[in-house]
Every structure is written in C-alpha cells, then in structure tokens.
C-alpha cells in the first residue's frame, strides 16, 4: 500500500499531469469566453443579417418532438470560432518556437566553432599523427 501511495504521489506531481490540469482549467475559461462571444456578439449580428432571427429560439416540431436547430447552429458557430482562435494561437506559438529553435541552433553553432580548433591547426595535428605512425 505504501508503494502504491508513493507511485500515485509521483504521478500526480509530474509536470505532465500538472500541465494537463492547467490546460483543462484554462480551456474551461476559454470556452466560457468563446461561448459568450458567439451567444452575445456574433449570434445577434448574424440574426440581424438574416432578418432578426434568434438562433437560440429557432426550432421546429415533428409530432410531439421539438427539434432545437438553433442550439445546434449556435454550437457549430462556437466550435468554428474556437477552432479559428486556437489556430491563430498555435500559429503564433509555432512561429515563436521556430524563432527560438533557430536562435538556439545559431548559438550551438557558435559554441561549436569556439570549441573546435581552427582548420589549419586540426590539419597539422592530423599530419603529425600520421607521421608518428
């Protein structure tokens, strides 16, 4: 039982689990923002463009069933806006990461140049070693 508790504690405190938890919390907050944007800003604007139709109340009935097509349209709009915002975030993140990788690569090249002896010294060292043989 002690071993189980120790393993569980290590699992919980790993960076991956903590990062995932932070991502889920931020994702929930982000979803609230996007939902508000679609429900309170974009939905009414689209409603104005199509003649004052309120998507949330848009529905039709089949027998006793009421099909809430407006809620579905609202969910699709929310999804598309969320995907678009995430696309822009990831595009910016990848551009930033590429620049950081390039800078790190240049730094490593400079360090390698500083560590490596000049070509003529290296060539002379190889000639010396060959002459010794």
Secondary structure, DSSP 8 states (H G I E B T S, - for coil): -HHHHHHHHHHHHSHHHHHHHHHHHHHHHHHHHHHHIIIIIIHHHHHHHTTS--GGG--EEETTEEE-HHHHHHHHHHHHHHHHHHHHHHHHHHHHHHHHHHHHHHHHHHHHHHHS--HHHHHHHHHHHHHH-
